Amino acid sequence: MHPQLHIPDGFLSPQISLLLWVASAVLLGAAVRKTSRSDVQLNASQPILMGVLGAFIFAAQMFNFPVATGTSGHLLGGVLAGFLLGPWAGTIVMATVVGIQALLFQDGGLLALGANMFNMGIIGTLGGSFIARGIGTALGGSRGVNILGAGIAAWLAVVAAAGFTTLQLGLSGTTNVAVGLPAMLGVHALIGIGEAMITVAALTFIAQTAPDILSGVASPPQASPARRLATGLVIAGGVASLASLFASADPDGLEAVAEQLGFLNAGVAAPFELFPDYTIPGLDGTTSTIAAGVLGIIVVIVLLLAFARIARSRAKS
C-alpha cells in the first residue's frame, strides 16, 4: 500500500474541518480574483508554467523519502509554487494538486480537504513565498541568495504546517497538543530539510536551464510553450516513475506520529474509490503506480492550463 500523504477524515472534528474549508475557500476565491485582475494578470508564459509546476509537484509528492527509522516524508511544494508564480497563482496550483489527490486517488479526506489545502499549500504560498522574498531581499537580492531564502522558507513552511496540524488535532480532541507538538515538530524538522533541498535543487535547475522564469523577463525565442510543456511532462513523468520504483514505503510524518500516539485508527476511509493508493484497477505493481501518476499529471496540467487561460481572458476583457 502506498503511504497516505494527507490528513484523512476522522482525524479532525467536523467543526474544525468546516472552519478550515471556509478559510481555504475564502483565500482560494481571493486567489482567483487576484489572478483575473487586469493589473496583475498572468503573463503569456504563466499558463504553461502553472501546468508544468503543478504536474511536477503532484509527481514529487508521490516520492516519499526516508527521514528516520520507519518514517518518511514528501514534498509539500507551496513555497516552490509561490516563489515561481507569486502567492496567488501558487495557491491555485497547490489547491488543484491537493484536490485531485483527494478526489481521484483518495489521498486525504473530503471533509479534511480544506485543512489539507490550508496546511500543505496556503501556508507555503501565502506565508512561505513572502518569507523567501524577504530573506532574499535582506541578504542582498542576488539570484543565489533568493534561492537560499526559498530553501529556508520551505523548511519553515513544513514546520509551520506541522504545528498548525497539531493545533487542529488538539482542538478536535484527537490528541493532546502538549504531547503531539514535540512529536510532530521533531519529525517534520527532518522532513523540512528534504523540502528545502528539493526546493533549492528545483530552483537551481530552473536558474540554469530557464533563467527567464526566475527573472520575469520574456522567454527566449527557442523556449516555445509547446517545448516547455513537453519538457515539463517528461520531467514530471520521470519523477512519478522513479517514485513508483524507489519511494519509501514507510509511513509519512503524520501517519507515524498518529501510530505512535494511538489515534491512527481514528482515520475514516473515503466513501468511494476511483484510483486508491495511486493505483489503476486492473493493473498490478509498478505499472499501476506509474499509470496512476501519469493520469494525475495529465489531469493537473489540463485543469491548470484551462484555468490560467480563462483568467488571462478575463483580465484582458
Backbone bond lengths (Angstrom), bond angles and torsions (degrees), N, CA, C in turn:
res aa  C-N    CA-C-N  psi(-1)  N-CA   C-N-CA  omega(-1)  CA-C   N-CA-C  phi
1 M - - - 1.465 - - 1.515 109.78 -
2 H 1.311 116.13 136.33 1.474 122.02 176.83 1.522 108.96 -72.03
3 P 1.351 118.89 132.42 1.458 119.94 179.44 1.521 111.58 -57.02
4 Q 1.314 116.55 138.96 1.457 120.26 176.20 1.527 109.07 -75.72
5 L 1.313 116.13 133.03 1.464 120.32 -171.25 1.527 112.77 -95.12
6 H 1.323 118.01 -24.64 1.453 121.13 -167.89 1.534 111.36 -124.39
7 I 1.343 115.03 169.71 1.464 120.43 -178.80 1.520 109.73 -64.58
8 P 1.343 118.21 124.85 1.465 119.58 175.58 1.524 110.40 -84.77
9 D 1.310 116.08 164.11 1.465 119.15 171.41 1.523 108.64 -62.71
10 G 1.324 116.15 147.28 1.448 121.72 -179.37 1.507 113.50 104.36
11 F 1.347 117.45 -26.83 1.462 120.01 178.32 1.531 110.93 -75.26
12 L 1.324 117.02 -33.04 1.461 121.36 -178.18 1.525 109.74 -111.25
13 S 1.312 116.36 148.33 1.460 120.69 176.80 1.520 109.55 -69.94
14 P 1.343 117.65 155.72 1.470 119.67 178.05 1.523 112.65 -56.89
15 Q 1.329 117.08 -36.05 1.467 120.18 -178.61 1.528 111.63 -65.58
16 I 1.338 116.52 -45.67 1.460 120.31 179.37 1.524 110.22 -67.22
17 S 1.321 116.37 -40.63 1.465 119.89 178.34 1.522 111.31 -60.97
18 L 1.331 116.46 -43.84 1.466 120.51 -179.85 1.522 110.87 -64.96
19 L 1.330 117.05 -42.09 1.466 120.99 178.74 1.525 110.83 -59.15
20 L 1.329 117.22 -41.69 1.459 120.43 -179.21 1.525 111.61 -75.11
21 W 1.330 117.60 -29.45 1.463 120.48 172.22 1.534 109.69 -61.12
22 V 1.329 115.63 -45.72 1.467 120.04 -179.25 1.525 110.46 -64.02
23 A 1.339 116.48 -46.49 1.467 119.82 -179.61 1.526 111.32 -60.58
24 S 1.333 116.55 -44.63 1.462 120.07 -179.91 1.519 111.44 -66.93
25 A 1.336 117.12 -39.95 1.460 120.72 179.95 1.525 111.11 -64.24
26 V 1.321 116.97 -40.90 1.467 120.73 179.12 1.528 110.30 -63.68
27 L 1.331 116.57 -45.94 1.469 119.90 -178.78 1.524 111.35 -70.27
28 L 1.319 117.16 -35.40 1.462 119.61 176.99 1.530 110.76 -67.91
29 G 1.343 115.87 -39.43 1.460 119.03 175.13 1.511 111.94 -61.56
30 A 1.337 116.76 -40.34 1.465 120.41 176.58 1.521 110.48 -63.24
31 A 1.341 117.09 -38.09 1.458 120.86 179.28 1.526 110.84 -64.44
32 V 1.326 116.93 -41.58 1.464 120.36 178.67 1.522 110.49 -63.49
33 R 1.337 116.80 -43.12 1.465 120.28 179.45 1.527 110.69 -65.04
34 K 1.327 116.70 -42.52 1.464 120.03 -178.36 1.522 111.69 -62.89
35 T 1.331 117.09 -42.78 1.452 119.60 -177.37 1.523 112.59 -76.95
36 S 1.334 117.20 -8.99 1.473 120.63 178.51 1.517 112.52 -101.75
37 R 1.338 117.42 -1.11 1.463 120.26 179.46 1.513 110.51 -80.05
38 S 1.320 116.40 145.39 1.462 120.57 -176.32 1.523 112.58 -66.37
39 D 1.346 117.84 -28.76 1.458 119.14 -176.61 1.527 113.03 -83.11
40 V 1.334 117.47 -10.01 1.459 120.40 177.92 1.525 110.25 -132.13
41 Q 1.331 116.79 25.40 1.459 119.71 -174.33 1.522 111.28 -62.33
42 L 1.333 114.48 152.60 1.451 121.43 178.57 1.529 109.27 -63.65
43 N 1.341 116.18 138.54 1.456 118.22 176.13 1.528 109.75 -78.72
44 A 1.323 115.89 175.46 1.466 120.63 -170.82 1.523 113.04 -61.08
45 S 1.340 117.85 -29.96 1.466 120.23 -175.80 1.525 113.37 -87.85
46 Q 1.336 117.68 -14.04 1.458 118.66 -172.21 1.523 115.35 -70.88
47 P 1.341 121.39 -33.52 1.466 117.70 175.55 1.523 113.13 -54.90
48 I 1.350 116.44 -44.36 1.461 119.76 178.08 1.525 110.25 -65.38
49 L 1.335 116.56 -43.55 1.454 120.17 -178.59 1.526 111.15 -63.39
50 M 1.333 117.88 -40.11 1.465 120.30 177.41 1.522 111.11 -60.48
51 G 1.341 116.45 -45.89 1.454 119.75 -179.78 1.513 112.75 -64.60
52 V 1.326 116.78 -46.11 1.458 121.00 -178.36 1.523 111.08 -66.33
53 L 1.326 116.64 -43.45 1.458 119.85 -179.04 1.528 110.68 -66.41
54 G 1.337 117.10 -41.14 1.457 119.76 176.56 1.519 111.60 -60.52
55 A 1.342 116.86 -41.77 1.462 121.06 178.46 1.524 111.13 -63.27
56 F 1.348 116.36 -42.55 1.461 119.57 179.74 1.521 111.14 -64.03
57 I 1.334 117.78 -45.03 1.461 120.60 -179.36 1.523 110.43 -63.69
58 F 1.334 117.00 -41.90 1.463 119.82 176.72 1.531 110.55 -57.63
59 A 1.336 116.32 -49.64 1.459 120.06 -178.27 1.523 111.50 -65.06
60 A 1.346 116.89 -42.24 1.465 120.32 -177.90 1.518 111.73 -66.27
61 Q 1.329 117.73 -30.95 1.462 119.57 178.51 1.524 112.10 -69.32
62 M 1.343 117.35 -18.34 1.463 120.08 174.99 1.523 111.66 -73.82
63 F 1.341 116.61 -16.11 1.462 121.13 -174.64 1.529 109.24 -93.88
64 N 1.322 116.52 98.15 1.462 121.33 175.23 1.523 109.50 -83.77
65 F 1.326 116.90 124.60 1.459 121.02 179.15 1.530 109.48 -107.38
66 P 1.346 117.90 141.91 1.464 120.37 -179.27 1.520 111.28 -68.83
67 V 1.334 116.66 138.61 1.465 120.67 178.71 1.528 112.10 -123.50
68 A 1.305 117.07 -21.01 1.460 122.47 178.26 1.518 106.82 -161.42
69 T 1.300 116.99 172.01 1.455 120.50 -179.50 1.525 110.56 -59.38
70 G 1.322 115.77 117.59 1.459 120.33 177.10 1.511 115.24 76.86
71 T 1.333 118.78 12.08 1.464 121.93 -177.83 1.529 109.44 -136.71
72 S 1.321 115.52 143.76 1.459 120.19 178.98 1.529 109.65 -130.48
73 G 1.313 115.52 171.94 1.462 121.27 176.17 1.513 109.41 -141.12
74 H 1.304 116.77 170.70 1.459 121.15 177.71 1.524 109.46 -147.16
75 L 1.318 115.73 162.08 1.457 121.84 178.85 1.523 110.89 -63.25
76 L 1.337 115.78 141.76 1.464 120.25 166.07 1.530 108.83 -92.34
77 G 1.322 117.17 -58.79 1.459 120.58 173.19 1.511 115.95 96.26
78 G 1.333 118.28 -1.81 1.450 119.88 -177.29 1.517 113.40 -63.10
79 V 1.320 117.02 -43.19 1.465 120.07 179.60 1.524 110.22 -66.39
80 L 1.323 117.34 -40.87 1.457 120.93 178.16 1.527 110.65 -59.54
81 A 1.334 116.59 -45.84 1.466 120.37 179.67 1.521 111.39 -66.21
82 G 1.316 117.57 -44.55 1.454 120.86 -179.07 1.516 112.83 -67.18
83 F 1.328 116.86 -35.84 1.467 121.20 -179.12 1.520 110.67 -67.75
84 L 1.322 117.39 -41.66 1.459 121.35 -175.94 1.521 113.28 -82.07
85 L 1.329 116.87 -34.27 1.461 120.69 -172.35 1.521 114.01 -108.99
86 G 1.327 116.59 -13.05 1.454 120.10 -168.87 1.521 108.94 93.98
87 P 1.319 117.93 155.71 1.468 120.67 -172.57 1.517 114.49 -62.27
88 W 1.343 117.90 -34.48 1.472 118.57 -173.73 1.518 111.53 -79.39
89 A 1.322 118.26 -47.86 1.460 120.08 175.76 1.529 110.52 -64.23
90 G 1.335 116.97 -35.97 1.463 120.64 176.63 1.512 111.94 -62.42
91 T 1.335 117.48 -37.80 1.460 121.21 177.73 1.528 111.18 -61.76
92 I 1.317 116.57 -40.83 1.470 120.43 179.52 1.526 110.28 -65.39
93 V 1.329 117.18 -40.93 1.463 120.63 178.05 1.521 110.44 -60.54
94 M 1.325 117.01 -48.30 1.464 120.15 -177.49 1.525 111.58 -66.16
95 A 1.328 117.82 -40.02 1.463 120.45 178.18 1.521 110.78 -62.54
96 T 1.334 116.67 -38.37 1.464 120.51 178.67 1.518 111.17 -65.04
97 V 1.314 116.83 -45.88 1.467 121.03 -179.08 1.531 110.59 -62.06
98 V 1.326 117.01 -50.44 1.464 120.66 -177.50 1.530 110.70 -66.07
99 G 1.325 116.91 -36.69 1.451 120.09 178.71 1.517 112.30 -65.38
100 I 1.336 117.65 -44.21 1.462 121.52 178.13 1.524 110.37 -63.10
101 Q 1.314 117.39 -39.83 1.462 120.38 178.95 1.525 111.33 -60.14
102 A 1.327 116.72 -39.93 1.460 120.04 -179.25 1.525 111.71 -74.90
103 L 1.333 116.99 -44.70 1.462 120.69 -172.81 1.529 112.82 -76.25
104 L 1.322 117.70 -41.55 1.462 120.33 -177.21 1.517 113.31 -90.15
105 F 1.335 116.29 -38.34 1.463 119.37 -170.03 1.527 113.01 -112.87
106 Q 1.313 117.66 5.00 1.462 123.46 177.40 1.527 111.87 53.47
107 D 1.328 115.70 37.76 1.462 122.07 176.25 1.522 107.77 -102.22
108 G 1.321 116.07 101.04 1.455 121.82 -173.39 1.514 109.93 97.26
109 G 1.319 115.77 141.69 1.454 120.23 -176.29 1.518 112.82 -75.19
110 L 1.331 115.39 157.93 1.464 120.39 177.21 1.521 110.46 -72.02
111 L 1.329 117.19 -41.69 1.461 119.99 177.30 1.522 110.65 -68.10
112 A 1.332 115.93 -32.85 1.474 120.94 -179.92 1.524 112.63 -87.03
113 L 1.336 118.06 4.02 1.463 120.59 -175.97 1.524 111.77 -62.05
114 G 1.321 118.04 -39.04 1.459 120.40 177.27 1.522 111.78 -60.34
115 A 1.337 116.05 -40.20 1.467 120.30 178.31 1.518 110.89 -66.25
116 N 1.326 117.19 -42.01 1.464 120.08 179.73 1.524 111.58 -65.88
117 M 1.336 116.88 -40.02 1.467 119.45 175.91 1.527 110.60 -61.58
118 F 1.321 116.24 -44.23 1.464 120.59 -177.48 1.526 110.99 -66.57
119 N 1.338 116.43 -50.52 1.459 120.58 -174.08 1.522 112.75 -70.32
120 M 1.331 116.67 -41.75 1.461 120.27 -173.59 1.527 113.30 -88.19
121 G 1.317 116.71 -27.99 1.451 119.16 -174.37 1.508 115.28 -114.04
122 I 1.313 116.72 -55.90 1.463 120.20 -171.00 1.521 111.99 -66.75
123 I 1.335 116.83 -37.51 1.470 119.12 177.95 1.526 110.19 -58.80
124 G 1.329 116.58 -43.23 1.463 120.25 -179.25 1.512 113.68 -75.13
125 T 1.342 116.93 -42.88 1.461 119.08 -175.19 1.523 112.14 -73.46
126 L 1.310 117.70 -44.51 1.470 120.13 -177.35 1.518 112.41 -86.03
127 G 1.321 116.72 -37.27 1.458 119.65 -179.59 1.516 112.69 -92.78
128 G 1.337 115.36 -53.17 1.457 120.09 -174.11 1.509 114.28 -64.18
129 S 1.347 117.59 -39.09 1.457 118.67 -178.33 1.525 111.71 -67.83
130 F 1.338 117.53 -34.71 1.465 119.90 176.19 1.521 110.74 -68.06
131 I 1.331 116.43 -39.84 1.463 120.07 177.29 1.524 110.26 -63.29
132 A 1.342 116.33 -41.93 1.463 120.18 179.39 1.516 111.08 -59.43
133 R 1.337 116.41 -48.10 1.469 120.09 179.22 1.528 110.93 -63.94
134 G 1.327 116.58 -38.51 1.461 120.02 -179.86 1.512 112.32 -64.58
135 I 1.336 116.52 -42.26 1.465 120.13 178.19 1.525 110.07 -64.10
136 G 1.331 115.66 -44.61 1.463 119.16 179.98 1.513 112.33 -60.81
137 T 1.333 116.35 -44.40 1.471 120.54 179.81 1.521 111.05 -64.21
138 A 1.336 116.64 -42.53 1.462 120.91 -178.36 1.525 112.07 -64.47
139 L 1.334 116.82 -29.20 1.466 120.56 -176.66 1.523 113.24 -98.29
140 G 1.325 117.38 10.81 1.456 119.66 173.46 1.506 116.08 120.29
141 G 1.333 118.19 -19.70 1.453 121.08 173.23 1.507 116.63 80.18
142 S 1.334 119.12 10.03 1.462 119.68 176.42 1.526 109.69 -71.20
143 R 1.331 115.73 163.80 1.464 119.14 -178.31 1.527 111.36 -60.86
144 G 1.331 117.27 -44.38 1.457 120.46 179.99 1.517 112.52 -62.45
145 V 1.329 116.27 -40.86 1.459 120.82 179.60 1.526 110.48 -67.51
146 N 1.323 117.43 -39.20 1.460 120.37 177.66 1.525 111.27 -61.91
147 I 1.330 116.09 -40.93 1.467 119.91 178.03 1.521 110.37 -65.68
148 L 1.332 116.59 -40.75 1.460 120.40 176.12 1.526 110.59 -60.46
149 G 1.328 116.34 -42.74 1.461 120.37 177.84 1.513 111.99 -60.49
150 A 1.337 116.78 -38.19 1.460 120.32 177.58 1.521 110.85 -64.63
151 G 1.337 116.60 -38.14 1.463 119.62 177.92 1.517 112.11 -64.24
152 I 1.327 116.50 -43.12 1.468 120.12 178.24 1.526 110.43 -63.85
153 A 1.329 116.16 -44.20 1.461 120.44 179.52 1.524 111.27 -63.87
154 A 1.334 117.26 -35.48 1.465 120.71 178.78 1.520 110.28 -63.43
155 W 1.330 116.86 -42.46 1.474 119.93 176.75 1.528 110.26 -62.42
156 L 1.322 116.56 -45.64 1.462 120.19 -179.87 1.527 111.36 -62.10
157 A 1.336 117.40 -37.41 1.462 120.97 -178.96 1.519 111.17 -63.94
158 V 1.332 117.05 -39.49 1.465 120.38 178.50 1.529 110.43 -65.55
159 V 1.309 116.68 -45.57 1.463 120.31 179.93 1.527 110.37 -64.78
160 A 1.343 116.95 -42.21 1.468 120.03 178.18 1.523 111.08 -63.09
161 A 1.340 117.28 -41.76 1.461 120.76 178.57 1.527 110.71 -61.27
162 A 1.331 116.39 -40.36 1.463 120.14 177.81 1.527 110.94 -64.15
163 G 1.333 116.21 -41.17 1.461 119.32 178.62 1.519 112.72 -64.84
164 F 1.337 117.21 -45.03 1.462 120.68 178.38 1.529 110.95 -63.84
165 T 1.328 117.24 -39.82 1.461 120.30 178.39 1.524 110.94 -61.72
166 T 1.336 116.17 -43.08 1.465 119.91 179.04 1.522 110.87 -62.84
167 L 1.324 116.93 -41.74 1.463 120.46 177.28 1.523 110.54 -60.88
168 Q 1.323 117.10 -43.20 1.466 121.05 178.57 1.527 111.40 -63.21
169 L 1.328 116.72 -40.19 1.464 120.51 177.10 1.524 110.85 -64.89
170 G 1.334 115.93 -39.71 1.459 119.62 178.96 1.517 112.22 -66.06
171 L 1.336 117.53 -44.83 1.460 121.32 178.66 1.531 111.51 -65.38
172 S 1.332 116.33 -24.73 1.465 120.76 178.02 1.520 112.39 -83.27
173 G 1.345 116.81 -7.82 1.455 120.04 -178.14 1.515 113.45 78.80
174 T 1.337 116.96 14.18 1.464 120.69 -177.70 1.518 111.74 -78.93
175 T 1.314 117.37 -36.62 1.450 121.81 179.57 1.518 109.29 -151.28
176 N 1.323 115.41 165.18 1.457 121.84 176.58 1.529 108.81 -83.12
177 V 1.327 116.79 123.15 1.465 120.25 -177.10 1.523 111.14 -58.91
178 A 1.330 117.44 -38.17 1.460 120.68 -178.54 1.522 111.83 -63.22
179 V 1.327 116.70 -28.17 1.463 121.16 177.67 1.531 110.51 -90.74
180 G 1.314 116.18 -42.51 1.455 120.17 -175.10 1.513 113.97 -71.79
181 L 1.343 117.60 -34.03 1.469 119.98 -174.43 1.529 112.56 -63.05
182 P 1.344 119.65 -48.74 1.473 117.76 178.19 1.521 112.55 -60.94
183 A 1.329 116.79 -38.16 1.467 119.90 -179.35 1.524 110.80 -66.35
184 M 1.331 116.77 -45.56 1.460 120.61 -178.79 1.528 111.66 -67.94
185 L 1.328 116.96 -44.78 1.462 119.46 -178.48 1.523 111.28 -67.52
186 G 1.337 117.03 -35.65 1.454 119.99 -179.28 1.520 112.32 -61.95
187 V 1.325 116.84 -50.41 1.463 119.67 -177.45 1.522 111.18 -73.52
188 H 1.343 117.47 -35.08 1.463 119.04 -177.91 1.526 112.49 -78.58
189 A 1.325 118.12 -17.97 1.462 119.26 170.75 1.526 110.06 -65.14
190 L 1.333 116.69 -34.37 1.463 120.91 175.54 1.526 111.05 -73.75
191 I 1.338 116.64 -42.87 1.457 120.33 177.90 1.529 110.08 -60.88
192 G 1.330 116.26 -36.86 1.457 120.89 179.96 1.520 112.65 -61.00
193 I 1.332 117.19 -30.11 1.466 119.77 176.86 1.527 109.62 -64.12
194 G 1.338 116.12 -42.79 1.457 119.66 176.09 1.516 111.84 -63.24
195 E 1.326 116.77 -41.17 1.472 121.51 177.60 1.524 110.42 -59.86
196 A 1.329 116.08 -44.51 1.467 120.18 -179.71 1.518 111.08 -64.42
197 M 1.319 117.12 -42.23 1.463 120.82 -178.58 1.526 111.34 -65.29
198 I 1.339 117.08 -42.53 1.465 120.49 179.15 1.527 110.17 -65.93
199 T 1.331 116.60 -41.98 1.464 120.68 179.76 1.523 111.22 -62.05
200 V 1.324 116.92 -47.17 1.466 121.03 179.31 1.524 110.63 -64.07
201 A 1.338 117.17 -42.33 1.466 120.68 -179.60 1.527 110.90 -63.46
202 A 1.338 116.71 -43.48 1.470 120.20 -179.78 1.523 110.97 -64.23
203 L 1.334 117.34 -44.58 1.458 120.23 -179.27 1.522 111.75 -68.59
204 T 1.327 117.43 -35.48 1.465 120.73 176.90 1.523 110.33 -65.41
205 F 1.338 116.41 -41.62 1.460 120.32 177.05 1.529 110.88 -61.15
206 I 1.318 116.64 -44.26 1.465 120.83 178.84 1.523 110.50 -64.30
207 A 1.337 116.97 -40.56 1.462 120.40 179.66 1.526 111.57 -61.38
208 Q 1.330 116.57 -32.11 1.459 120.43 -179.23 1.524 112.59 -83.46
209 T 1.327 117.34 -34.42 1.463 120.87 -172.44 1.524 114.10 -102.33
210 A 1.333 116.88 -28.36 1.470 120.47 -178.94 1.518 109.23 -145.10
211 P 1.337 118.03 66.05 1.464 121.44 -175.02 1.521 113.48 -61.37
212 D 1.344 117.53 -22.72 1.456 119.18 178.99 1.521 112.57 -62.45
213 I 1.341 116.89 -27.82 1.463 120.10 179.46 1.522 110.51 -64.94
214 L 1.332 116.52 -40.23 1.467 120.18 -179.69 1.522 111.92 -77.09
215 S 1.327 116.82 -33.83 1.459 119.48 -175.82 1.517 112.87 -86.09
216 G 1.357 116.68 -17.81 1.458 120.01 179.42 1.514 114.04 79.95
217 V 1.336 117.99 10.70 1.461 120.19 177.98 1.519 109.33 -85.80
218 A 1.332 115.53 171.04 1.453 119.93 -179.46 1.525 111.21 -63.76
219 S 1.323 116.24 146.20 1.455 120.56 179.57 1.515 110.48 -66.82
220 P 1.336 118.51 144.04 1.462 120.26 175.50 1.525 110.01 -65.52
221 P 1.335 117.77 155.67 1.461 121.18 -175.32 1.518 113.86 -55.41
222 Q 1.361 117.65 -35.56 1.450 119.45 -176.68 1.520 112.56 -74.93
223 A 1.341 117.46 -12.71 1.470 121.16 -178.58 1.525 109.04 -91.49
224 S 1.320 116.42 67.28 1.457 120.42 -178.83 1.522 110.04 -68.84
225 P 1.346 117.92 151.04 1.461 120.44 178.01 1.524 112.39 -55.96
226 A 1.337 117.10 -40.46 1.466 119.86 -179.34 1.523 110.88 -63.46
227 R 1.342 116.26 -40.22 1.463 119.51 -179.79 1.523 110.65 -67.24
228 R 1.317 116.86 -41.94 1.463 118.85 179.81 1.525 111.51 -67.75
229 L 1.311 116.78 -36.57 1.453 119.73 177.22 1.525 110.58 -64.61
230 A 1.329 116.63 -44.02 1.459 120.47 179.40 1.527 110.95 -63.73
231 T 1.346 116.16 -42.41 1.464 120.00 178.46 1.526 110.75 -62.29
232 G 1.342 116.12 -43.76 1.456 119.89 178.84 1.519 112.54 -62.60
233 L 1.334 116.68 -39.57 1.468 120.43 177.71 1.522 111.19 -62.76
234 V 1.327 116.56 -42.12 1.461 120.26 179.56 1.527 110.79 -63.60
235 I 1.336 116.44 -44.95 1.468 120.05 -179.68 1.519 110.89 -64.01
236 A 1.342 117.27 -47.85 1.458 120.64 -179.27 1.528 111.16 -63.18
237 G 1.341 116.26 -42.07 1.459 119.19 177.98 1.517 111.83 -63.90
238 G 1.326 116.72 -38.09 1.453 120.16 177.16 1.521 112.44 -63.92
239 V 1.345 115.73 -41.87 1.468 119.72 178.45 1.529 110.48 -63.69
240 A 1.340 117.15 -43.33 1.465 120.39 178.92 1.526 110.71 -62.55
241 S 1.320 117.44 -39.17 1.463 120.72 178.85 1.522 110.99 -65.62
242 L 1.332 116.88 -44.47 1.454 120.56 177.86 1.529 111.05 -62.60
243 A 1.344 115.46 -37.75 1.463 119.03 179.12 1.519 111.06 -61.79
244 S 1.327 116.49 -40.46 1.464 119.88 -179.02 1.525 111.65 -66.30
245 L 1.339 115.97 -26.14 1.461 120.19 -177.20 1.523 113.24 -92.33
246 F 1.334 116.28 -37.65 1.458 119.11 -168.20 1.525 115.42 -122.79
247 A 1.320 118.80 -3.45 1.476 119.75 -178.59 1.522 110.52 -62.63
248 S 1.314 114.97 142.83 1.463 120.47 178.09 1.523 110.25 -66.42
249 A 1.325 115.77 138.54 1.460 121.16 176.68 1.518 111.79 -89.27
250 D 1.339 117.39 -0.88 1.463 120.41 179.54 1.524 110.08 -71.31
251 P 1.333 117.24 151.65 1.472 119.96 178.41 1.511 111.49 -62.27
252 D 1.352 115.55 148.62 1.459 118.77 178.69 1.523 109.20 -77.33
253 G 1.344 115.85 -179.38 1.458 120.14 -170.79 1.515 114.03 -56.08
254 L 1.342 117.41 -49.27 1.462 120.48 -178.65 1.518 111.20 -63.91
255 E 1.330 116.75 -44.22 1.464 120.23 -179.22 1.526 111.43 -63.65
256 A 1.340 116.54 -39.96 1.460 120.28 179.40 1.527 111.12 -65.52
257 V 1.335 116.62 -42.47 1.464 120.03 178.65 1.528 110.53 -66.79
258 A 1.338 116.77 -39.55 1.466 120.23 178.41 1.521 111.02 -60.51
259 E 1.323 116.23 -39.84 1.469 119.39 177.94 1.519 110.84 -68.98
260 Q 1.329 115.82 -40.69 1.467 120.93 -179.43 1.518 111.79 -63.68
261 L 1.340 117.07 -40.34 1.459 121.21 -175.79 1.530 113.16 -94.82
262 G 1.303 117.45 -2.06 1.455 120.72 170.15 1.513 117.09 87.42
263 F 1.351 118.74 20.28 1.467 118.27 177.49 1.526 112.56 -116.73
264 L 1.335 117.07 16.09 1.461 120.23 -179.32 1.529 111.27 -61.16
265 N 1.335 116.37 -38.44 1.465 119.55 -177.69 1.526 113.36 -72.78
266 A 1.335 117.29 -4.42 1.472 119.61 176.14 1.524 111.42 -72.75
267 G 1.323 116.92 -16.95 1.459 120.74 -179.81 1.519 112.16 -64.47
268 V 1.316 116.49 139.69 1.459 123.19 -178.69 1.524 108.92 -111.47
269 A 1.326 116.26 133.90 1.465 120.41 179.85 1.521 110.64 -68.06
270 A 1.331 115.59 154.66 1.460 121.07 178.58 1.524 110.00 -63.71
271 P 1.342 117.82 148.60 1.466 120.56 -178.57 1.524 113.48 -72.73
272 F 1.338 117.63 -8.09 1.466 121.39 178.64 1.518 108.50 -148.74
273 E 1.311 117.10 163.52 1.451 122.09 177.95 1.518 109.95 -133.49
274 L 1.319 116.34 125.92 1.461 121.79 173.84 1.529 109.82 -108.11
275 F 1.341 115.37 -65.81 1.460 120.65 177.99 1.533 108.01 -132.71
276 P 1.337 117.22 65.54 1.468 120.62 -171.71 1.521 112.51 -64.46
277 D 1.337 114.53 147.29 1.468 122.11 178.32 1.530 112.12 56.62
278 Y 1.341 116.90 30.13 1.461 122.13 178.40 1.538 110.79 56.89
279 T 1.319 115.24 51.38 1.461 121.95 176.04 1.523 109.30 -132.01
280 I 1.330 115.24 158.50 1.453 122.21 176.14 1.524 107.81 -107.79
281 P 1.323 119.22 120.72 1.470 120.03 178.18 1.524 111.45 -54.23
282 G 1.317 115.64 133.48 1.459 120.63 -179.55 1.506 113.68 97.24
283 L 1.324 117.27 -16.59 1.455 121.56 176.02 1.520 109.41 -109.76
284 D 1.309 116.43 152.50 1.457 120.57 -176.85 1.523 111.60 -120.66
285 G 1.318 114.46 154.03 1.450 122.16 169.38 1.513 114.96 61.32
286 T 1.332 114.40 -142.32 1.457 121.86 -175.16 1.520 112.50 -60.90
287 T 1.315 116.53 -39.32 1.469 120.40 -179.98 1.518 110.96 -58.18
288 S 1.329 116.72 -40.73 1.454 121.66 -179.16 1.527 111.07 -65.05
289 T 1.333 116.46 -43.50 1.465 120.20 -179.02 1.520 111.59 -67.66
290 I 1.347 116.41 -41.72 1.468 119.43 178.30 1.526 110.33 -62.32
291 A 1.345 116.60 -44.73 1.466 120.39 -179.64 1.522 110.46 -61.97
292 A 1.342 117.34 -40.32 1.465 120.47 178.41 1.520 110.42 -64.79
293 G 1.336 116.49 -40.62 1.457 119.76 178.38 1.514 112.12 -62.81
294 V 1.326 116.59 -43.85 1.464 120.44 178.82 1.525 110.69 -63.73
295 L 1.324 116.63 -41.01 1.463 120.61 177.30 1.528 110.44 -59.07
296 G 1.333 116.41 -47.79 1.459 119.69 179.48 1.511 112.39 -61.49
297 I 1.341 116.79 -41.21 1.462 121.36 178.95 1.524 110.55 -59.85
298 I 1.311 116.73 -45.70 1.468 120.80 -178.58 1.521 111.07 -63.75
299 V 1.343 117.04 -44.73 1.465 120.46 -178.46 1.524 110.31 -63.88
300 V 1.321 117.28 -43.82 1.468 121.33 179.88 1.525 110.38 -61.19
301 I 1.325 117.10 -47.15 1.464 120.56 -178.99 1.520 111.22 -62.28
302 V 1.320 117.30 -46.07 1.462 120.85 -178.21 1.525 110.43 -61.10
303 L 1.323 117.69 -46.23 1.469 120.64 -178.54 1.519 111.73 -64.62
304 L 1.327 117.23 -43.10 1.465 119.77 -177.50 1.522 111.82 -71.82
305 L 1.326 117.79 -37.90 1.458 119.86 175.91 1.530 110.33 -62.91
306 A 1.328 115.98 -42.67 1.464 119.49 -179.92 1.521 110.62 -63.41
307 F 1.341 116.79 -45.02 1.468 119.04 179.55 1.518 111.29 -62.51
308 A 1.343 116.73 -46.98 1.464 120.41 -175.73 1.526 111.36 -62.10
309 R 1.314 116.72 -39.14 1.462 119.25 179.80 1.533 111.26 -68.99
310 I 1.327 116.74 -39.07 1.466 119.77 176.75 1.522 110.47 -64.48
311 A 1.343 116.54 -42.15 1.470 120.58 -179.99 1.521 110.98 -62.76
312 R 1.342 117.46 -41.63 1.465 120.05 178.96 1.541 111.11 -65.23
313 S 1.332 115.51 -39.06 1.472 119.05 179.63 1.519 111.70 -65.18
314 R 1.331 115.53 -41.36 1.467 119.70 179.06 1.515 110.72 -65.81
315 A 1.328 116.61 -39.33 1.464 119.92 -179.37 1.524 111.17 -65.24
316 K 1.344 116.04 -40.59 1.469 120.43 -179.28 1.543 111.53 -66.73
317 S 1.342 115.52 -33.72 1.464 118.71 -177.14 1.526 111.95 -84.18
